[in-house]
Amino acid sequence: SPCLDACAGRPVGVYVHGNDDTAGALRSIDRVLTGLAWRTVHAPVEVTGAPTGEARDACWDLGATVAATLAE
């Protein structure tokens, strides 16, 4: 489709939060991103349990990486 073709290759970052597991969510997201032909520009940020300062820092890095990629 023209819309899918126009969006192919777009950069994306992924943050997933789960109580005790994120594997299923990451598999599903990977399928969607593959179908859209988008490219991940940062490793997924996976957080289980309560978010920590380290998790917030990882999210900041994720967002900064995606933003820098968009600015290229």
All heavy atoms as TSV, in Angstrom:
chain	resi	resn	atom	element	x	y	z
A	1	SER	N	N	0.841	-1.186	0.000
A	1	SER	CA	C	0.000	0.000	0.000
A	1	SER	C	C	0.885	1.249	0.000
A	1	SER	O	O	1.985	1.236	0.553
A	1	SER	CB	C	-0.933	-0.050	1.187
A	1	SER	OG	O	-0.602	0.826	2.210
A	2	PRO	N	N	0.413	2.343	-0.559
A	2	PRO	CA	C	1.216	3.571	-0.611
A	2	PRO	C	C	1.607	4.086	0.780
A	2	PRO	O	O	2.705	4.591	0.961
A	2	PRO	CB	C	0.314	4.565	-1.325
A	2	PRO	CG	C	-0.668	3.741	-2.087
A	2	PRO	CD	C	-0.848	2.484	-1.296
A	3	CYS	N	N	0.707	3.983	1.731
A	3	CYS	CA	C	1.018	4.475	3.082
A	3	CYS	C	C	2.135	3.653	3.721
A	3	CYS	O	O	3.046	4.205	4.327
A	3	CYS	CB	C	-0.221	4.435	3.972
A	3	CYS	SG	S	-1.462	5.649	3.502
A	4	LEU	N	N	2.053	2.327	3.600
A	4	LEU	CA	C	3.106	1.486	4.163
A	4	LEU	C	C	4.434	1.751	3.486
A	4	LEU	O	O	5.477	1.831	4.141
A	4	LEU	CB	C	2.735	0.003	4.045
A	4	LEU	CG	C	1.656	-0.492	4.985
A	4	LEU	CD1	C	1.326	-1.958	4.697
A	4	LEU	CD2	C	2.069	-0.320	6.430
A	5	ASP	N	N	4.423	1.908	2.179
A	5	ASP	CA	C	5.656	2.180	1.445
A	5	ASP	C	C	6.255	3.522	1.873
A	5	ASP	O	O	7.474	3.643	2.008
A	5	ASP	CB	C	5.402	2.179	-0.058
A	5	ASP	CG	C	5.014	0.804	-0.584
A	5	ASP	OD1	O	5.297	-0.205	0.104
A	5	ASP	OD2	O	4.421	0.739	-1.674
A	6	ALA	N	N	5.430	4.514	2.088
A	6	ALA	CA	C	5.911	5.837	2.468
A	6	ALA	C	C	6.520	5.851	3.872
A	6	ALA	O	O	7.372	6.683	4.171
A	6	ALA	CB	C	4.774	6.852	2.392
A	7	CYS	N	N	6.083	4.939	4.720
A	7	CYS	CA	C	6.558	4.907	6.109
A	7	CYS	C	C	7.675	3.890	6.341
A	7	CYS	O	O	8.246	3.846	7.430
A	7	CYS	CB	C	5.394	4.585	7.043
A	7	CYS	SG	S	4.141	5.869	7.090
A	8	ALA	N	N	7.990	3.069	5.373
A	8	ALA	CA	C	9.015	2.038	5.539
A	8	ALA	C	C	10.342	2.662	5.936
A	8	ALA	O	O	10.707	3.733	5.450
A	8	ALA	CB	C	9.171	1.249	4.249
A	9	GLY	N	N	11.018	2.025	6.857
A	9	GLY	CA	C	12.323	2.491	7.291
A	9	GLY	C	C	12.301	3.533	8.389
A	9	GLY	O	O	13.347	3.975	8.851
A	10	ARG	N	N	11.122	3.924	8.828
A	10	ARG	CA	C	11.039	4.934	9.883
A	10	ARG	C	C	11.706	4.417	11.157
A	10	ARG	O	O	11.588	3.261	11.508
A	10	ARG	CB	C	9.582	5.273	10.196
A	10	ARG	CG	C	8.890	5.964	9.060
A	10	ARG	CD	C	8.396	7.319	9.465
A	10	ARG	NE	N	7.902	8.032	8.301
A	10	ARG	CZ	C	6.725	8.596	8.242
A	10	ARG	NH1	N	5.907	8.533	9.257
A	10	ARG	NH2	N	6.361	9.246	7.158
A	11	PRO	N	N	12.413	5.299	11.873
A	11	PRO	CA	C	13.048	4.884	13.124
A	11	PRO	C	C	12.028	4.786	14.247
A	11	PRO	O	O	11.052	5.539	14.283
A	11	PRO	CB	C	14.050	6.003	13.385
A	11	PRO	CG	C	13.445	7.196	12.728
A	11	PRO	CD	C	12.713	6.676	11.520
A	12	VAL	N	N	12.268	3.863	15.140
A	12	VAL	CA	C	11.353	3.679	16.258
A	12	VAL	C	C	12.137	3.195	17.479
A	12	VAL	O	O	13.177	2.562	17.355
A	12	VAL	CB	C	10.224	2.672	15.885
A	12	VAL	CG1	C	10.765	1.285	15.678
A	12	VAL	CG2	C	9.126	2.662	16.917
A	13	GLY	N	N	11.623	3.541	18.639
A	13	GLY	CA	C	12.154	3.052	19.905
A	13	GLY	C	C	11.021	2.391	20.671
A	13	GLY	O	O	9.863	2.750	20.498
A	14	VAL	N	N	11.360	1.434	21.511
A	14	VAL	CA	C	10.335	0.670	22.227
A	14	VAL	C	C	10.606	0.690	23.731
A	14	VAL	O	O	11.722	0.408	24.177
A	14	VAL	CB	C	10.308	-0.796	21.736
A	14	VAL	CG1	C	9.335	-1.633	22.550
A	14	VAL	CG2	C	9.969	-0.856	20.261
A	15	TYR	N	N	9.566	1.024	24.487
A	15	TYR	CA	C	9.567	0.925	25.944
A	15	TYR	C	C	8.437	-0.010	26.323
A	15	TYR	O	O	7.309	0.134	25.841
A	15	TYR	CB	C	9.331	2.301	26.574
A	15	TYR	CG	C	8.882	2.233	28.015
A	15	TYR	CD1	C	9.795	2.019	29.037
A	15	TYR	CD2	C	7.541	2.348	28.350
A	15	TYR	CE1	C	9.388	1.945	30.363
A	15	TYR	CE2	C	7.117	2.285	29.675
A	15	TYR	CZ	C	8.049	2.085	30.672
A	15	TYR	OH	O	7.633	2.002	31.972
A	16	VAL	N	N	8.741	-0.992	27.165
A	16	VAL	CA	C	7.724	-1.943	27.615
A	16	VAL	C	C	7.820	-2.076	29.130
A	16	VAL	O	O	8.911	-2.257	29.679
A	16	VAL	CB	C	7.925	-3.331	26.962
A	16	VAL	CG1	C	6.891	-4.312	27.454
A	16	VAL	CG2	C	7.872	-3.242	25.463
A	17	HIS	N	N	6.665	-1.995	29.793
A	17	HIS	CA	C	6.621	-2.171	31.247
A	17	HIS	C	C	5.666	-3.310	31.574
A	17	HIS	O	O	4.565	-3.381	31.038
A	17	HIS	CB	C	6.123	-0.886	31.920
A	17	HIS	CG	C	6.005	-1.023	33.399
A	17	HIS	ND1	N	4.796	-1.142	34.027
A	17	HIS	CD2	C	6.951	-1.094	34.357
A	17	HIS	CE1	C	4.998	-1.262	35.321
A	17	HIS	NE2	N	6.292	-1.243	35.552
A	18	GLY	N	N	6.113	-4.206	32.416
A	18	GLY	CA	C	5.269	-5.308	32.856
A	18	GLY	C	C	5.486	-5.565	34.335
A	18	GLY	O	O	6.508	-5.178	34.896
A	19	ASN	N	N	4.531	-6.216	34.953
A	19	ASN	CA	C	4.678	-6.526	36.373
A	19	ASN	C	C	5.818	-7.506	36.622
A	19	ASN	O	O	6.597	-7.338	37.548
A	19	ASN	CB	C	3.377	-7.081	36.950
A	19	ASN	CG	C	2.332	-6.002	37.101
A	19	ASN	OD1	O	2.661	-4.856	37.338
A	19	ASN	ND2	N	1.075	-6.367	36.934
A	20	ASP	N	N	5.899	-8.553	35.774
A	20	ASP	CA	C	6.965	-9.531	35.978
A	20	ASP	C	C	7.555	-10.093	34.690
A	20	ASP	O	O	8.490	-10.885	34.740
A	20	ASP	CB	C	6.480	-10.683	36.874
A	20	ASP	CG	C	5.261	-11.375	36.313
A	20	ASP	OD1	O	4.576	-10.796	35.468
A	20	ASP	OD2	O	4.978	-12.505	36.738
A	21	ASP	N	N	7.026	-9.687	33.522
A	21	ASP	CA	C	7.531	-10.222	32.267
A	21	ASP	C	C	7.165	-9.284	31.120
A	21	ASP	O	O	6.104	-8.669	31.143
A	21	ASP	CB	C	6.919	-11.612	32.012
A	21	ASP	CG	C	7.464	-12.286	30.782
A	21	ASP	OD1	O	8.639	-12.069	30.446
A	21	ASP	OD2	O	6.709	-13.036	30.148
A	22	THR	N	N	8.042	-9.187	30.133
A	22	THR	CA	C	7.772	-8.354	28.963
A	22	THR	C	C	7.978	-9.115	27.657
A	22	THR	O	O	7.800	-8.555	26.583
A	22	THR	CB	C	8.678	-7.112	28.953
A	22	THR	OG1	O	10.043	-7.531	28.922
A	22	THR	CG2	C	8.438	-6.230	30.172
A	23	ALA	N	N	8.343	-10.386	27.748
A	23	ALA	CA	C	8.715	-11.157	26.552
A	23	ALA	C	C	7.588	-11.231	25.524
A	23	ALA	O	O	7.819	-11.038	24.328
A	23	ALA	CB	C	9.164	-12.563	26.949
A	24	GLY	N	N	6.384	-11.523	25.952
A	24	GLY	CA	C	5.260	-11.631	25.016
A	24	GLY	C	C	4.961	-10.310	24.329
A	24	GLY	O	O	4.714	-10.257	23.119
A	25	ALA	N	N	5.017	-9.234	25.088
A	25	ALA	CA	C	4.772	-7.907	24.507
A	25	ALA	C	C	5.851	-7.577	23.481
A	25	ALA	O	O	5.551	-7.066	22.403
A	25	ALA	CB	C	4.735	-6.850	25.602
A	26	LEU	N	N	7.092	-7.876	23.797
A	26	LEU	CA	C	8.176	-7.585	22.854
A	26	LEU	C	C	8.048	-8.404	21.573
A	26	LEU	O	O	8.312	-7.890	20.485
A	26	LEU	CB	C	9.532	-7.824	23.510
A	26	LEU	CG	C	9.956	-6.748	24.500
A	26	LEU	CD1	C	11.221	-7.156	25.231
A	26	LEU	CD2	C	10.148	-5.424	23.793
A	27	ARG	N	N	7.638	-9.659	21.682
A	27	ARG	CA	C	7.430	-10.481	20.480
A	27	ARG	C	C	6.343	-9.875	19.605
A	27	ARG	O	O	6.476	-9.785	18.383
A	27	ARG	CB	C	7.055	-11.921	20.863
A	27	ARG	CG	C	8.228	-12.795	21.201
A	27	ARG	CD	C	7.847	-14.265	21.290
A	27	ARG	NE	N	6.767	-14.519	22.247
A	27	ARG	CZ	C	6.947	-14.709	23.555
A	27	ARG	NH1	N	8.154	-14.670	24.071
A	27	ARG	NH2	N	5.925	-14.951	24.336
A	28	SER	N	N	5.252	-9.437	20.222
A	28	SER	CA	C	4.150	-8.837	19.461
A	28	SER	C	C	4.582	-7.534	18.807
A	28	SER	O	O	4.264	-7.280	17.638
A	28	SER	CB	C	2.952	-8.587	20.378
A	28	SER	OG	O	2.440	-9.819	20.850
A	29	ILE	N	N	5.291	-6.707	19.534
A	29	ILE	CA	C	5.767	-5.436	18.979
A	29	ILE	C	C	6.713	-5.707	17.814
A	29	ILE	O	O	6.647	-5.032	16.784
A	29	ILE	CB	C	6.449	-4.588	20.069
A	29	ILE	CG1	C	5.407	-4.091	21.072
A	29	ILE	CG2	C	7.225	-3.424	19.455
A	29	ILE	CD1	C	5.983	-3.493	22.331
A	30	ASP	N	N	7.585	-6.691	17.957
A	30	ASP	CA	C	8.520	-7.026	16.887
A	30	ASP	C	C	7.773	-7.430	15.615
A	30	ASP	O	O	8.150	-7.031	14.514
A	30	ASP	CB	C	9.463	-8.139	17.337
A	30	ASP	CG	C	10.551	-8.402	16.326
A	30	ASP	OD1	O	11.239	-7.439	15.927
A	30	ASP	OD2	O	10.707	-9.580	15.923
A	31	ARG	N	N	6.703	-8.190	15.766
A	31	ARG	CA	C	5.903	-8.579	14.594
A	31	ARG	C	C	5.296	-7.364	13.915
A	31	ARG	O	O	5.283	-7.267	12.677
A	31	ARG	CB	C	4.797	-9.548	15.006
A	31	ARG	CG	C	5.296	-10.934	15.276
A	31	ARG	CD	C	4.115	-11.886	15.493
A	31	ARG	NE	N	4.560	-12.956	16.342
A	31	ARG	CZ	C	4.085	-13.250	17.546
A	31	ARG	NH1	N	3.069	-12.560	18.042
A	31	ARG	NH2	N	4.577	-14.238	18.251
A	32	VAL	N	N	4.771	-6.448	14.692
A	32	VAL	CA	C	4.165	-5.239	14.123
A	32	VAL	C	C	5.219	-4.399	13.411
A	32	VAL	O	O	5.010	-3.945	12.280
A	32	VAL	CB	C	3.456	-4.410	15.221
A	32	VAL	CG1	C	3.036	-3.051	14.693
A	32	VAL	CG2	C	2.258	-5.171	15.773
A	33	LEU	N	N	6.355	-4.196	14.059
A	33	LEU	CA	C	7.409	-3.386	13.455
A	33	LEU	C	C	7.942	-4.029	12.183
A	33	LEU	O	O	8.254	-3.326	11.214
A	33	LEU	CB	C	8.548	-3.155	14.446
A	33	LEU	CG	C	8.176	-2.342	15.692
A	33	LEU	CD1	C	9.391	-2.196	16.605
A	33	LEU	CD2	C	7.595	-1.002	15.324
A	34	THR	N	N	8.027	-5.346	12.161
A	34	THR	CA	C	8.456	-6.048	10.946
A	34	THR	C	C	7.438	-5.838	9.838
A	34	THR	O	O	7.797	-5.551	8.694
A	34	THR	CB	C	8.649	-7.549	11.230
A	34	THR	OG1	O	9.683	-7.692	12.214
A	34	THR	CG2	C	9.033	-8.303	9.976
A	35	GLY	N	N	6.169	-5.942	10.165
A	35	GLY	CA	C	5.114	-5.740	9.173
A	35	GLY	C	C	5.096	-4.325	8.615
A	35	GLY	O	O	4.804	-4.115	7.440
A	36	LEU	N	N	5.425	-3.358	9.456
A	36	LEU	CA	C	5.459	-1.965	9.014
A	36	LEU	C	C	6.777	-1.605	8.335
A	36	LEU	O	O	6.894	-0.539	7.747
A	36	LEU	CB	C	5.253	-1.025	10.209
A	36	LEU	CG	C	3.869	-1.053	10.860
A	36	LEU	CD1	C	3.881	-0.235	12.146
A	36	LEU	CD2	C	2.815	-0.528	9.893
A	37	ALA	N	N	7.757	-2.481	8.450
A	37	ALA	CA	C	9.111	-2.250	7.920
A	37	ALA	C	C	9.772	-1.043	8.581
A	37	ALA	O	O	10.496	-0.292	7.953
A	37	ALA	CB	C	9.100	-2.113	6.401
A	38	TRP	N	N	9.489	-0.847	9.881
A	38	TRP	CA	C	10.154	0.195	10.649
A	38	TRP	C	C	11.429	-0.387	11.227
A	38	TRP	O	O	11.566	-1.594	11.380
A	38	TRP	CB	C	9.267	0.704	11.767
A	38	TRP	CG	C	8.084	1.503	11.282
A	38	TRP	CD1	C	7.742	1.776	9.992
A	38	TRP	CD2	C	7.099	2.120	12.086
A	38	TRP	NE1	N	6.596	2.523	9.943
A	38	TRP	CE2	C	6.184	2.752	11.223
A	38	TRP	CE3	C	6.889	2.197	13.443
A	38	TRP	CZ2	C	5.089	3.460	11.688
A	38	TRP	CZ3	C	5.805	2.898	13.905
A	38	TRP	CH2	C	4.915	3.530	13.039
A	39	ARG	N	N	12.378	0.462	11.575
A	39	ARG	CA	C	13.648	-0.028	12.101
A	39	ARG	C	C	13.873	0.487	13.512
A	39	ARG	O	O	13.690	1.679	13.802
A	39	ARG	CB	C	14.802	0.383	11.193
A	39	ARG	CG	C	15.015	1.853	11.069
A	39	ARG	CD	C	16.111	2.189	10.044
A	39	ARG	NE	N	16.146	3.624	9.827
A	39	ARG	CZ	C	16.918	4.470	10.509
A	39	ARG	NH1	N	17.741	4.014	11.423
A	39	ARG	NH2	N	16.874	5.757	10.259
A	40	THR	N	N	14.250	-0.409	14.393
A	40	THR	CA	C	14.559	-0.001	15.756
A	40	THR	C	C	15.946	0.632	15.773
A	40	THR	O	O	16.868	0.138	15.137
A	40	THR	CB	C	14.498	-1.187	16.736
A	40	THR	OG1	O	15.356	-2.219	16.265
A	40	THR	CG2	C	13.088	-1.726	16.869
A	41	VAL	N	N	16.068	1.746	16.464
A	41	VAL	CA	C	17.332	2.477	16.515
A	41	VAL	C	C	17.967	2.415	17.904
A	41	VAL	O	O	19.008	3.008	18.134
A	41	VAL	CB	C	17.148	3.943	16.077
A	41	VAL	CG1	C	16.743	4.008	14.613
A	41	VAL	CG2	C	16.142	4.668	16.950
A	42	HIS	N	N	17.339	1.667	18.798
A	42	HIS	CA	C	17.835	1.525	20.171
A	42	HIS	C	C	17.286	0.211	20.695
A	42	HIS	O	O	16.172	-0.185	20.345
A	42	HIS	CB	C	17.323	2.695	21.015
A	42	HIS	CG	C	17.934	2.820	22.367
A	42	HIS	ND1	N	17.603	1.981	23.396
A	42	HIS	CD2	C	18.845	3.694	22.856
A	42	HIS	CE1	C	18.279	2.341	24.477
A	42	HIS	NE2	N	19.055	3.387	24.155
A	43	ALA	N	N	18.034	-0.453	21.524
A	43	ALA	CA	C	17.522	-1.677	22.149
A	43	ALA	C	C	16.273	-1.348	22.961
A	43	ALA	O	O	16.183	-0.265	23.551
A	43	ALA	CB	C	18.586	-2.280	23.058
A	44	PRO	N	N	15.306	-2.257	22.984
A	44	PRO	CA	C	14.096	-1.984	23.771
A	44	PRO	C	C	14.432	-1.741	25.242
A	44	PRO	O	O	15.327	-2.379	25.802
A	44	PRO	CB	C	13.280	-3.268	23.626
A	44	PRO	CG	C	13.792	-3.913	22.397
A	44	PRO	CD	C	15.244	-3.549	22.308
A	45	VAL	N	N	13.720	-0.826	25.843
A	45	VAL	CA	C	13.844	-0.596	27.283
A	45	VAL	C	C	12.754	-1.432	27.934
A	45	VAL	O	O	11.570	-1.195	27.720
A	45	VAL	CB	C	13.693	0.899	27.644
A	45	VAL	CG1	C	13.685	1.080	29.155
A	45	VAL	CG2	C	14.800	1.712	26.999
A	46	GLU	N	N	13.173	-2.428	28.690
A	46	GLU	CA	C	12.251	-3.343	29.365
A	46	GLU	C	C	12.290	-3.067	30.857
A	46	GLU	O	O	13.362	-3.095	31.465
A	46	GLU	CB	C	12.667	-4.788	29.129
A	46	GLU	CG	C	12.715	-5.197	27.683
A	46	GLU	CD	C	13.227	-6.621	27.531
A	46	GLU	OE1	O	12.581	-7.542	28.087
A	46	GLU	OE2	O	14.274	-6.798	26.899
A	47	VAL	N	N	11.140	-2.806	31.437
A	47	VAL	CA	C	11.052	-2.544	32.865
A	47	VAL	C	C	10.026	-3.496	33.459
A	47	VAL	O	O	8.904	-3.594	32.973
A	47	VAL	CB	C	10.637	-1.079	33.143
A	47	VAL	CG1	C	10.483	-0.835	34.631
A	47	VAL	CG2	C	11.647	-0.118	32.535
A	48	THR	N	N	10.441	-4.199	34.493
A	48	THR	CA	C	9.500	-5.043	35.236
A	48	THR	C	C	9.447	-4.524	36.664
A	48	THR	O	O	10.444	-4.069	37.212
A	48	THR	CB	C	9.925	-6.527	35.227
A	48	THR	OG1	O	11.265	-6.640	35.688
A	48	THR	CG2	C	9.817	-7.123	33.838
A	49	GLY	N	N	8.257	-4.582	37.219
A	49	GLY	CA	C	8.079	-4.060	38.567
A	49	GLY	C	C	8.016	-2.549	38.548
A	49	GLY	O	O	7.772	-1.922	37.521
A	50	ALA	N	N	8.287	-1.956	39.691
A	50	ALA	CA	C	8.222	-0.490	39.808
A	50	ALA	C	C	9.385	0.145	39.049
A	50	ALA	O	O	10.521	-0.313	39.163
A	50	ALA	CB	C	8.277	-0.102	41.280
A	51	PRO	N	N	9.112	1.189	38.274
A	51	PRO	CA	C	10.193	1.875	37.570
A	51	PRO	C	C	11.192	2.494	38.557
A	51	PRO	O	O	10.809	2.989	39.610
A	51	PRO	CB	C	9.475	2.973	36.780
A	51	PRO	CG	C	8.075	2.478	36.644
A	51	PRO	CD	C	7.798	1.712	37.901
A	52	THR	N	N	12.452	2.443	38.192
A	52	THR	CA	C	13.528	2.980	39.029
A	52	THR	C	C	14.145	4.190	38.332
A	52	THR	O	O	13.824	4.493	37.184
A	52	THR	CB	C	14.620	1.924	39.226
A	52	THR	OG1	O	15.179	1.615	37.934
A	52	THR	CG2	C	14.070	0.651	39.861
A	53	GLY	N	N	15.054	4.834	39.015
A	53	GLY	CA	C	15.796	5.931	38.403
A	53	GLY	C	C	16.580	5.448	37.196
A	53	GLY	O	O	16.679	6.145	36.187
A	54	GLU	N	N	17.113	4.255	37.279
A	54	GLU	CA	C	17.844	3.660	36.153
A	54	GLU	C	C	16.918	3.468	34.951
A	54	GLU	O	O	17.298	3.725	33.807
A	54	GLU	CB	C	18.445	2.320	36.566
A	54	GLU	CG	C	19.280	1.666	35.501
A	54	GLU	CD	C	19.890	0.349	35.964
A	54	GLU	OE1	O	20.254	0.245	37.146
A	54	GLU	OE2	O	19.999	-0.571	35.126
A	55	ALA	N	N	15.687	3.049	35.201
A	55	ALA	CA	C	14.717	2.861	34.117
A	55	ALA	C	C	14.361	4.204	33.481
A	55	ALA	O	O	14.267	4.310	32.254
A	55	ALA	CB	C	13.450	2.181	34.644
A	56	ARG	N	N	14.196	5.238	34.307
A	56	ARG	CA	C	13.907	6.572	33.758
A	56	ARG	C	C	15.069	7.081	32.909
A	56	ARG	O	O	14.866	7.667	31.853
A	56	ARG	CB	C	13.563	7.543	34.883
A	56	ARG	CG	C	12.161	7.326	35.437
A	56	ARG	CD	C	11.762	8.418	36.413
A	56	ARG	NE	N	12.528	8.369	37.658
A	56	ARG	CZ	C	12.245	7.571	38.684
A	56	ARG	NH1	N	11.211	6.747	38.609
A	56	ARG	NH2	N	12.970	7.597	39.776
A	57	ASP	N	N	16.284	6.829	33.364
A	57	ASP	CA	C	17.461	7.229	32.584
A	57	ASP	C	C	17.513	6.478	31.260
A	57	ASP	O	O	17.851	7.050	30.222
A	57	ASP	CB	C	18.745	6.967	33.372
A	57	ASP	CG	C	18.920	7.910	34.549
A	57	ASP	OD1	O	18.211	8.938	34.615
A	57	ASP	OD2	O	19.771	7.596	35.413
A	58	ALA	N	N	17.173	5.187	31.284
A	58	ALA	CA	C	17.160	4.387	30.056
A	58	ALA	C	C	16.102	4.919	29.090
A	58	ALA	O	O	16.330	4.965	27.876
A	58	ALA	CB	C	16.909	2.920	30.377
A	59	CYS	N	N	14.956	5.342	29.607
A	59	CYS	CA	C	13.903	5.914	28.755
A	59	CYS	C	C	14.357	7.237	28.159
A	59	CYS	O	O	14.088	7.522	26.990
A	59	CYS	CB	C	12.615	6.096	29.548
A	59	CYS	SG	S	11.773	4.549	29.903
A	60	TRP	N	N	15.057	8.053	28.942
A	60	TRP	CA	C	15.572	9.312	28.423
A	60	TRP	C	C	16.542	9.033	27.278
A	60	TRP	O	O	16.468	9.673	26.231
A	60	TRP	CB	C	16.273	10.095	29.535
A	60	TRP	CG	C	16.630	11.484	29.110
A	60	TRP	CD1	C	15.877	12.607	29.315
A	60	TRP	CD2	C	17.778	11.896	28.378
A	60	TRP	NE1	N	16.517	13.695	28.755
A	60	TRP	CE2	C	17.694	13.280	28.166
A	60	TRP	CE3	C	18.886	11.230	27.875
A	60	TRP	CZ2	C	18.649	14.009	27.494
A	60	TRP	CZ3	C	19.854	11.947	27.184
A	60	TRP	CH2	C	19.729	13.322	27.009
A	61	ASP	N	N	17.429	8.068	27.468
A	61	ASP	CA	C	18.395	7.704	26.428
A	61	ASP	C	C	17.670	7.191	25.179
A	61	ASP	O	O	18.036	7.536	24.056
A	61	ASP	CB	C	19.365	6.656	26.967
A	61	ASP	CG	C	20.489	6.358	26.008
A	61	ASP	OD1	O	21.135	7.312	25.524
A	61	ASP	OD2	O	20.727	5.162	25.725
A	62	LEU	N	N	16.644	6.394	25.374
A	62	LEU	CA	C	15.845	5.883	24.262
A	62	LEU	C	C	15.237	7.043	23.472
A	62	LEU	O	O	15.364	7.117	22.249
A	62	LEU	CB	C	14.736	4.965	24.782
A	62	LEU	CG	C	13.680	4.508	23.788
A	62	LEU	CD1	C	14.284	3.570	22.747
A	62	LEU	CD2	C	12.534	3.832	24.515
A	63	GLY	N	N	14.598	7.962	24.163
A	63	GLY	CA	C	13.979	9.105	23.504
A	63	GLY	C	C	14.997	9.989	22.798
A	63	GLY	O	O	14.764	10.450	21.668
A	64	ALA	N	N	16.147	10.211	23.429
A	64	ALA	CA	C	17.186	11.033	22.825
A	64	ALA	C	C	17.747	10.371	21.567
A	64	ALA	O	O	18.008	11.050	20.561
A	64	ALA	CB	C	18.307	11.278	23.832
A	65	THR	N	N	17.889	9.066	21.588
A	65	THR	CA	C	18.397	8.344	20.424
A	65	THR	C	C	17.412	8.436	19.266
A	65	THR	O	O	17.801	8.696	18.119
A	65	THR	CB	C	18.681	6.876	20.767
A	65	THR	OG1	O	19.647	6.822	21.833
A	65	THR	CG2	C	19.195	6.104	19.573
A	66	VAL	N	N	16.133	8.226	19.541
A	66	VAL	CA	C	15.126	8.318	18.473
A	66	VAL	C	C	15.086	9.749	17.921
A	66	VAL	O	O	15.058	9.956	16.715
A	66	VAL	CB	C	13.735	7.865	18.971
A	66	VAL	CG1	C	12.672	8.113	17.916
A	66	VAL	CG2	C	13.760	6.388	19.353
A	67	ALA	N	N	15.117	10.728	18.809
A	67	ALA	CA	C	15.083	12.132	18.366
A	67	ALA	C	C	16.296	12.457	17.506
A	67	ALA	O	O	16.165	13.115	16.460
A	67	ALA	CB	C	15.026	13.060	19.570
A	68	ALA	N	N	17.470	12.001	17.907
A	68	ALA	CA	C	18.675	12.280	17.132
A	68	ALA	C	C	18.605	11.601	15.772
A	68	ALA	O	O	19.043	12.173	14.769
A	68	ALA	CB	C	19.911	11.801	17.899
A	69	THR	N	N	18.026	10.439	15.721
A	69	THR	CA	C	17.886	9.715	14.451
A	69	THR	C	C	16.928	10.452	13.525
A	69	THR	O	O	17.155	10.516	12.315
A	69	THR	CB	C	17.399	8.272	14.703
A	69	THR	OG1	O	18.311	7.632	15.597
A	69	THR	CG2	C	17.334	7.484	13.423
A	70	LEU	N	N	15.867	11.021	14.074
A	70	LEU	CA	C	14.914	11.777	13.265
A	70	LEU	C	C	15.539	13.047	12.706
A	70	LEU	O	O	15.146	13.518	11.645
A	70	LEU	CB	C	13.678	12.133	14.095
A	70	LEU	CG	C	12.761	10.970	14.451
A	70	LEU	CD1	C	11.730	11.413	15.478
A	70	LEU	CD2	C	12.090	10.409	13.214
A	71	ALA	N	N	16.503	13.597	13.440
A	71	ALA	CA	C	17.130	14.838	13.026
A	71	ALA	C	C	18.179	14.637	11.929
A	71	ALA	O	O	18.647	15.607	11.344
A	71	ALA	CB	C	17.776	15.517	14.229
A	72	GLU	N	N	18.535	13.392	11.631
A	72	GLU	CA	C	19.558	13.114	10.619
A	72	GLU	C	C	19.076	13.473	9.245
A	72	GLU	O	O	17.971	13.400	8.870
A	72	GLU	CB	C	19.943	11.633	10.635
A	72	GLU	CG	C	20.667	11.238	11.895
A	72	GLU	CD	C	20.996	9.751	11.924
A	72	GLU	OE1	O	20.480	8.960	11.100
A	72	GLU	OE2	O	21.784	9.383	12.784
